[in-house]
Amino acid sequence: MPFDLPPVTRNLLIANVVVFLLQMLLHDSTSFALTQHFALWPLGPDISGTTSDGNVVTAGFRIWQLVTYAFMHGGVTHILFNMFALWMFGGAIERTFGARNFIIYYFVCAIVAALAQLLVVHWFTHGFYPTLGASGAIFGLLLAFGMMYPHEKVMLIFLPVPMPAWLFVIGYAAVELVLGVTGTQAGVAHFAHLGGMLGGIVLIEYWRGKFPIKPKRLLMR
């Protein structure tokens, strides 16, 4: 993958790292200084609680959280994996879609991922906890790569076996679905990941003119 990243991908990387550094500076993992306002909280009334450092905070859903949650991360490993994937796939998709469409695509995936998470929590898990991370948008980029470059070889870091991108994407989606349905790997928003993929495939198919309402310009791939 080239190191000369196109501007939107590069700026998204910078923005995510800057926000994470701010989280560390404010000790957000214990103070909830940013999480309280900008992570994605479940629908419903606000709830108050005491953080581990003794501060009383009140948190609840706000409309801007549909976007801001995607710039926050829960730890070094979390942001490293997400930014590595953004670096891996973001540049190729930005060059394919163009900067404007890439911005639209990225945030549509992030927002649909957030909506999927809100619905799952509201109707099924009923918990009250924050969701944060760029993973929903990242899974949208992975989906786009599999659709745009189906025969390119990709592989997991922990499973260094090359496979075509289309197979990688389908396999990853299937694993996410199984983990989400079975409740395995608690603390990971599997349905947000699938929501990001759903938002991505719907938008790509719309751009390809596959729906009754046609876009002004078609995505020809």
C-alpha angles and dihedrals in degrees: 000000000000121000094213094087118193115251103261094048091046092049092047089053091050093046093051093048093047092051091047091051088050089052089053093046091053093042087237095173089070105020098043086213092150100017090060092063108020109033117090110266125189123267117265138055122344117262128209125215144158120256123221090263093055101259119138111226133181118210137177144141120304124178095239090060088077085077108021095058089066092066096053128081138194099225147335095284091049095055094039093058093044095047092045089055091046089052092046099049108013098075095050093048094045091052090049098046100031124239098282096048091042091057090048092047095048095051095041088056091047093049095045088048089053092048091050091051092048092051094047092049093045098047105028121014097031093197128142110226137120125260118209139163142079092258096111092056091042092055087051089055090049089052091050092050091052091051098042097039105023096162098046111114118244134165142186119257091234094040106045095192114126115229135168113274094241092057092044091053095047092046093048091048091050091051091049091051093050093046091048096048094045094044091236120156096028115213094039117106098224094166090052087057090051090045090056090053091047092052089049098050093046092051094046092049089048090052088050090057096247095136130071090250105067127209119238090241124032126224099229102199 
